[in-house]
Amino acid sequence: MSRPQTTRLLDALRQGSVSTFHARMELDIAHRAMRICESREAGHRIDTIWDHTLTSSGRRTRIALYTLIKEACL
């Protein structure tokens, strides 16, 4: 587990939805899906919506948009 990355991701999710691009570029999270998986295993309810977007080079790619629905009861 990468606690600093998971903490950054959860902090961002508390502010609103986070895309895979945002998590990688702005939050510097290398393995986004793993951080989401770890957060879910810790009891956080996070929804995923799949979408398509264009990359900076114009290629169409699929991205995830993560939304924190409910935090784990600690």
SERO-4910 file (N, C-alpha, C, O; in steps of 0.05 Angstrom, whole numbers):
BEGIN
 pado doro    nc1    nc2    nc3   cac1   cac2   cac3    cc1    cc2    cc3    oc1    oc2    oc3
  Met    A     17    -24      0      0      0      0     18     25      0     38     26     14
  Ser    A     10     44    -15     24     70    -16      6     90     -1    -11    103    -13
  Arg    A     11     93     25     -6    111     41     -6    140     31    -28    151     30
  Pro    A     17    151     24     15    179     14     -2    182    -11    -17    201    -13
  Gln    A      0    163    -29    -17    165    -54    -46    160    -47    -64    174    -58
  Thr    A    -52    141    -30    -80    136    -22    -91    160     -7   -115    167    -12
  Thr    A    -76    172     10    -85    196     24    -90    219      5   -111    232      8
  Arg    A    -73    223    -14    -77    245    -34   -103    239    -50   -118    257    -55
  Leu    A   -107    214    -58   -130    207    -73   -156    211    -57   -175    223    -67
  Leu    A   -157    202    -32   -180    205    -16   -186    235    -10   -209    243    -10
  Asp    A   -165    251     -6   -168    279     -1   -181    292    -26   -199    309    -24
  Ala    A   -172    284    -50   -183    295    -74   -212    286    -78   -229    301    -87
  Leu    A   -218    261    -72   -245    250    -75   -265    264    -56   -288    267    -62
  Arg    A   -255    273    -33   -272    288    -15   -281    315    -27   -301    326    -19
  Gln    A   -265    325    -46   -271    350    -59   -289    347    -83   -302    366    -92
  Gly    A   -290    322    -94   -306    317   -118   -295    293   -133   -277    280   -124
  Ser    A   -306    288   -156   -298    266   -173   -269    270   -183   -260    292   -187
  Val    A   -256    247   -188   -228    248   -197   -226    229   -221   -234    206   -219
  Ser    A   -215    239   -243   -211    222   -266   -183    209   -265   -166    217   -249
  Thr    A   -179    188   -281   -153    175   -282   -132    195   -291   -109    194   -281
  Phe    A   -138    212   -310   -119    233   -319   -111    251   -296    -88    257   -292
  His    A   -131    261   -281   -126    280   -259   -108    266   -238    -90    278   -227
  Ala    A   -115    241   -231   -100    227   -211    -71    223   -219    -53    225   -203
  Arg    A    -67    218   -245    -39    214   -254    -24    240   -257     -2    242   -247
  Met    A    -36    260   -269    -22    284   -276    -20    304   -252      1    316   -247
  Glu    A    -42    307   -238    -43    327   -217    -36    316   -189    -24    330   -173
  Leu    A    -44    291   -184    -40    280   -158    -15    262   -157     -7    253   -135
  Asp    A     -3    257   -180     21    241   -183     18    213   -171     34    203   -155
  Ile    A     -4    200   -179    -10    173   -170     -6    154   -193    -20    155   -213
  Ala    A     14    137   -190     22    120   -212      2     97   -217     -5     92   -240
  His    A     -6     84   -196    -24     60   -199    -52     67   -187    -59     59   -165
  Arg    A    -67     82   -202    -92     93   -193   -112     70   -186   -125     72   -165
  Ala    A   -114     51   -203   -133     29   -197   -127     14   -171   -145      6   -157
  Met    A   -101     11   -166    -94     -3   -141   -101     14   -117   -110      4    -96
  Arg    A    -97     40   -118   -104     58    -96   -134     58    -91   -143     59    -68
  Ile    A   -150     57   -113   -179     55   -110   -186     28    -98   -203     27    -80
  Cys    A   -174      7   -106   -179    -20    -95   -173    -20    -66   -189    -31    -50
  Glu    A   -150     -9    -58   -143     -9    -29   -163      8    -13   -170      0      9
  Ser    A   -172     30    -25   -192     47    -11   -218     32     -7   -231     34     14
  Arg    A   -226     18    -28   -251      2    -26   -248    -20     -5   -266    -25     11
  Glu    A   -225    -33     -4   -220    -54     15   -220    -43     44   -227    -57     63
  Ala    A   -213    -18     47   -214     -5     73   -242      4     81   -246     14    103
  Gly    A   -261      0     63   -289      5     69   -301     30     56   -324     36     61
  His    A   -285     45     40   -296     68     27   -313     59      3   -305     41    -12
  Arg    A   -336     72     -1   -352     65    -25   -346     85    -46   -351    109    -44
  Ile    A   -334     75    -68   -325     92    -90   -338     81   -116   -333     57   -122
  Asp    A   -353     97   -129   -365     89   -155   -346     96   -178   -330    115   -176
  Thr    A   -348     80   -199   -332     85   -223   -351     88   -247   -369     72   -251
  Ile    A   -347    109   -262   -361    114   -287   -340    114   -309   -320    128   -307
  Trp    A   -345     98   -329   -326     97   -352   -335    117   -373   -359    120   -379
  Asp    A   -315    130   -385   -321    150   -406   -298    148   -427   -278    135   -422
  His    A   -302    162   -448   -281    164   -469   -273    193   -472   -290    211   -470
  Thr    A   -248    198   -478   -238    225   -483   -216    223   -503   -206    201   -510
  Leu    A   -207    246   -512   -184    247   -530   -159    254   -514   -159    271   -497
  Thr    A   -137    241   -521   -111    247   -509   -101    273   -522   -112    283   -541
  Ser    A    -79    283   -511    -67    307   -523    -57    303   -551    -54    322   -567
  Ser    A    -53    278   -559    -45    271   -587    -68    266   -605    -65    259   -628
  Gly    A    -93    268   -593   -117    264   -610   -127    235   -611   -146    230   -625
  Arg    A   -115    217   -596   -125    189   -595   -148    187   -576   -148    199   -555
  Arg    A   -167    171   -583   -190    165   -565   -182    144   -545   -171    124   -552
  Thr    A   -188    150   -519   -181    131   -498   -203    129   -477   -219    148   -474
  Arg    A   -204    107   -463   -224    104   -442   -211    112   -416   -189    105   -409
  Ile    A   -227    127   -400   -218    136   -374   -239    129   -353   -263    126   -359
  Ala    A   -230    128   -328   -249    124   -306   -253    150   -292   -234    166   -289
  Leu    A   -277    154   -282   -283    177   -265   -293    166   -238   -313    152   -237
  Tyr    A   -277    170   -217   -283    159   -191   -297    180   -174   -290    203   -174
  Thr    A   -317    170   -159   -333    188   -141   -335    174   -114   -344    151   -112
  Leu    A   -328    188    -93   -331    178    -66   -360    181    -58   -370    204    -56
  Ile    A   -373    159    -53   -401    159    -45   -404    160    -15   -420    175     -4
  Lys    A   -388    144     -1   -389    143     28   -362    134     39   -350    115     29
  Glu    A   -353    148     59   -328    141     72   -332    118     91   -354    114    102
  Ala    A   -310    104     96   -311     82    115   -315     92    143   -306    114    150
  Cys    A   -329     76    159   -332     83    187   -307     72    201   -302     48    201
  Leu    A   -293     90    213   -268     82    226   -271     79    256   -252     72    270
***
